[in-house]
Amino acid sequence: MSLEPFQQSAALSLGVELELQLVNTHDYDLAPYAADMLRMMARHKLPGSVVPEMTSSMIEVSTGVCRSSSEVLAQLSQIRDALVKCADKLNIAVVGGGTHPFQQWHERRIYDKPRFRELSDLYGYLSKQFTIFGQHVHVGCPDADTALLTLHRMSRYIPHFIALSASSPYVQGQDTAFDSARLNSVFAFPLSGRAPFALTWDEFRVYFDKMTKTGVVKSMKDFYWDIRPKPEFGTIEIRVFDTPLMVERAAALAGYVQSLASWFMNEQPFMPTEDDYLVYTYNRFQACRFGLDAEYVDPASGEHMALREHILLTMHQINKHAEALSAGSPLKLLRGDLNRNHNDARWLRERQAQERLLAEVIRQAAQRFRGSTPRA
């Protein structure tokens, strides 16, 4: 199979996907209601799409093509309101977060769809363990070479995205000591991690052809990279975010991505190199483990600094791009959390410290998703 051509898209356009948890309102464990939710959501006229995911206690929603983070928020809010209405009729709840804190993976059911059955046959128990929940952000690129340059520039900021979105501290009823434990499940897949270092579409095509000749890869969907090109959309897709607990945060993260991409495309602030990846895995681990308290190693200078400080420095560098894109308010929201050293993982731990019952934490998270924020 040959690599499909890179489609044209509007530079800096945005699209957001959110994988969401479906829980019952009895003990707030995951509930296999995806088919019912899809049937009910089909009655609503909404932007974007609502589709099944790997297991039947998950649902994925996506926006249409948006020009700004405020448009992302408007669409996600409309979709969220419809989800909540449908869930209420089914007596279930919809929740954000990168993992469900106490679900048992062996109880999950693979959603009845040919691709999911095929993946289950290939990956065995990993497929059910893939009941994890992420946010994907697409950003439009004017051409294929710009997409690859933007992808590799963006890779320096992967720890930012992980720490700012981290919302998966609990797995199987245990505090993992990670802010984002979700990504440990992604790393188990053989075609995860970083994209190969190719800066032109011709170079990337050579790599893709070699991979398809091995028989390991059939299409771009087989790559689970942290950032991957999506030629059919004319975008790059950033995949490391945990699903936030609220759609406002999801939109703010999209605004941050868009502002970074504008900086890259308009100012060409640095040229990525293969050596950027020498510290990539270390930086990514730090962000997963420690969140906003992580250490960050600058790939260019080798300087060690607090990740929180590197994010604040970056936000200052891209401020004029954020303002031009009407993303000033989303970045202000994220800066406020940085200054308070607070992300969704911290919120979940604070709730558990007070309630001492993860089911109650999930009940409050469900309220938070619908826009009713429990006490902080």
N, C-alpha and C positions, 0 to 999 in steps of 0.2 A: 504494500500500500504506500503510495507516495504522499508526501506532505502537502496538505491543501494550501492554496495561496492565502496570503495574509490580506484580509479584507480591509477596506477603508473604513475608518470611523472618525468621529469628531475628536480632535485632540483634547484630552482632559475630561472627556465625558466619563460618567460614573455609572456603575451598576453594582448593587449589593445583594448578596445572598445570605440568608440566615437559616441555619439548621436549629430546630426548636424541639423541646421536650414536650411530650404529652403525658400528663400524670393524672391518676385518679384523685378524687377529692375525699377518699376514705383514709388512706395511709400515705398518700402523696408519692407512691412508687410509680414507675413508668407504667403506662397502660397502652395496649395495642389498638389504638383508635385511629390510625392514619387513614384507613380506607373510609371510615365514617366522616372524618374531617374533610377529606378531599371531596367527597360527595356533597357535603353541605357548603363548602367554600365555592364549589362550581356554580352555585346559584347567585353569587355576588359578582358584580362587575367591578373588577379590580385591575390596577396596573400590574405589570409583571406576570408572575406565575406562582402556582402552589403545586408542588410535586412531592411524591414519596421519596423516602431515603432508605438506606440499607435495611433497617429493621422497622417493625410496624409501630413502634412507639416514638417515631421521629417524623418530622415533616419539614420540608424546605420551602421557604418563600423567597421570592426575588423581586426586586424592583424592575421597572423598565429602564430604558436609557435616560439618565438624568444629567443635567448640566451643572448642578451644584449640590452641596451637602444639604441645603435647605429643601431642595426638591426630593432628595433621598429621604429626608425625615418626613416630608408630607406623604410620600408614597408608603413608607414603612408604617406610619401611624394609621393610615387608612386600612392597610392589610392587617395590622395588629388589632384594630377595633373589630374587624370582621372575624378574625380568629377567636377573639374573646367571646363574641356573640355566639359563634358556633359551638365553642367549648362549653359555654354555660348550658346550652340546650342538651348537650351530651353528658352533663354533670362531670366534666373533666376540667383540667386547667392546662394552660400553656405557660411554659417557663423557659427563660434564657439560661445561660451558664454553659460552660464547656463540658462538664460531666454531670450526670445525675449522682448525688452523693452516696446513695446506698443501694442502687439497683444491682442485681446479680446478672452478669452477662449471659450465663447459661440459660436464663429464663426468657431471653429475647427470641423473637421470631423473625426470620428473614422475610422481608416484604416480597410478595409474589409478583416478580417482574423478571424477565429473562436475564437481564444484565446482573441483577443482584444474585440470582441463583447461580449464574456462571462464576461470579466472584466468590460466592460461598463455597462452591466446589473447589476453586483454586486455593483459597486462603484458609479454609477450615475455620477453626474457632476464632481466628483474628477477625472474621467478618462480623461475628456477634460482639466481639470486643470493640468493634468500630462504632458502637452506639455511643458516639461522642459528638459534640455539637460545636460547629465552627462558623465564623463569619468569613465570607470571601468578598474581596473588593476588586472589581474590574476597573481599570482606568484606560481610556481610549488613547491610542497612539497613532500618529498620522501615517506611519509606514513601518515596515517590518524591522528595518535596522534601528530605527528610533526605539521600537519596542524592546529590542534586546539590550540596547544601551541603558534604557530606563530600568529594565529588569535588574541588571547587574549593579547599577547605582543604588537602586532600592534595597539591594541585599545588605548593605551596610546598616540599614535601619530596621531590619527584621527584629532585633531585640527590643526596639521601641514598641513595635506593634504587639509583641508577645506580652510585655510588661503592662502596657496600657489596657489591654483587653483581658488580661488573665482573670479567669473565673472558674477554675477547676481544681480547687485545693483538695477535694474529697473524692475518694474512689473506694467502692465496696465498704462504705461505712467508716473508713479510716482517713485521718488527716495525713496526706502524703508528704507534707513539709514542702511541697512544690506549690507555687502560685498557679502554674499551668501544668497540671499532670496530663491533660488531654494530649499534648503533643508527643508524650512518650508512646502512646498507642499508634500515632501516625508513623513514628520512626521505625516501627516493627515491619513496615511494608518495604519490599526490596527496592522499589523505584521511588522512594521518598528522598528527602534531603534537598540539596541544591541543584540547580540547573547546570549543565555543562557550560564552560566558559567559551561562548561563541558570540561575537559582536556584530556579525552580519548574518542575514538570512541564508545566504549561500553556505556559510560555514555550518549553520544550524541544520540545513537540509542534508549536508553530508553526514552529520552525526545521526540524524533521524533515519536516514537510509541504512546506515550501518546497524542501528538498533532493530529496524524492521527485518533486516536480513537474518538476524539471529533468531527471529521468531518469538522473542521475548515481548515485543511491543507491536501492537496492531494500529494504535491511534494515539493522539495526544492525551486522551482520557486515561491511558495506562500510566502516565507519569503523575506521581503524587508530590511533586516538588513544592517547596515553600512558596515559590513564585513560578508560574509557568506562562508561556505565551498562549493566547487563545486566538489562533488565526481566523477562525470562523466569525469571531466578533470584532477583530481588529483591536484587541486589548491585551494587557497582561493582567493576570489574576493572582492576587496575593492571598495566601491560604492559611496563614499562621494564627490569625485572630481566634481566640475563644469567642463564642457567642456572648455578647454582653447581656446583662440582666434587663436593660432598658433600650428601646429603639433610639432614644436620644444619643446614647453613647455610641451606638452603631453608626449613626449618621455623622457624629463628630469624628470618629476614626476614619470614615471615608473622606471627610474634609481635610484631614491631616495628610492622607495619601495623595489627594488631588493637589494640595499645596506643594508637597515634595516634588511631585511629577512636574508641576509648572516650573519650579526652580531648576530641575534637571534639564528640561527641554529648552528653557529660555536663556539660562545662564551657563549651561555646561560647566558646573562648578569643579568637577574633577573627572578624570578618565579612569574607569574601573580597570583593575588588573587581576590576573589570576591570584596574585599574592593577597588580595583582599580576603580570600577564603582561608588563609592560614589561621585566622582567629575566629572564623565564622561559627564553627561548632562550639567553641568555648563560650563565645558571646551569647549564642542561642541557649546553651545550657544554663548560663548564669541568669538569663531573663526568665526562663521556665522555673528555675528553682527559687530565686529570690525576688522576682517581680521588680518593683521599683527600687528595691534595695540592692539590686545587682551591681556588679562591677562591669565596666565596659572597656574593652581594649580597642583603641582607635586603629583601624587596619593600616592607615597611611603612616602615622607617626609612631605607633607602638605605645602611645601614652595610655596609662591606666587612669580611669576616672569613674566617678559614680554615674551609673546609667541615667539616673534622674537628672543630673547636671548636663549630660550630653543631650538629653531630650529637650531641656529648657534652652540650651545653646542653639540647637537646631531650629526650634520654634522661633527664636529671635532672628535667625538667618533667613527664614522663609516668610517672615511676617508680611512683607509687602505683597508677596504672591497670595498669601491667605486673604489679605484685605481685598485684592483685586478680584478674587473668586468668591467674595462674600462668605469666607470661611473664618472670619475673625472670631465670631462668637463660639463656634465649635472648638477652636483652639483654646479659647479662654476657658471653656468648660474643662478641657483636658489639663490645662495649666493649673487650674484650681485643685484638681485631684492630685497633681504632682506636688503642689505646695503643701497639701494636707497628707501626702504620702498615702493616698487612698485609692485602691482599685476595687473591682468587684470581688476578688479573692479575699481582700481584707474585710469587706462588708459581710461575706458569708461566714468568715471565721468569727467576727464580732457577734453575729446573730447566734451562732452555735454556742459561743462562750456564755451568752445570756440565757438561751433557751434550753441548752443541753439535750436537744432533740432535733435530729436532722429533718424529720418529717415536718416539724414546725418551721424550720428554716426554709424548706421548699414551699410551704404554704405562703410564707411572707414573700418569697421570691416571685411566686405567681402573682401576688398582689402588686409587686413592684413592676412586673412586666406589663400589667394592664394599665399602669399609670397611677395606681394608688400606692404611694410610697409609705411603707411602714416606718416607724421612727428610726432614725439613723443611729 
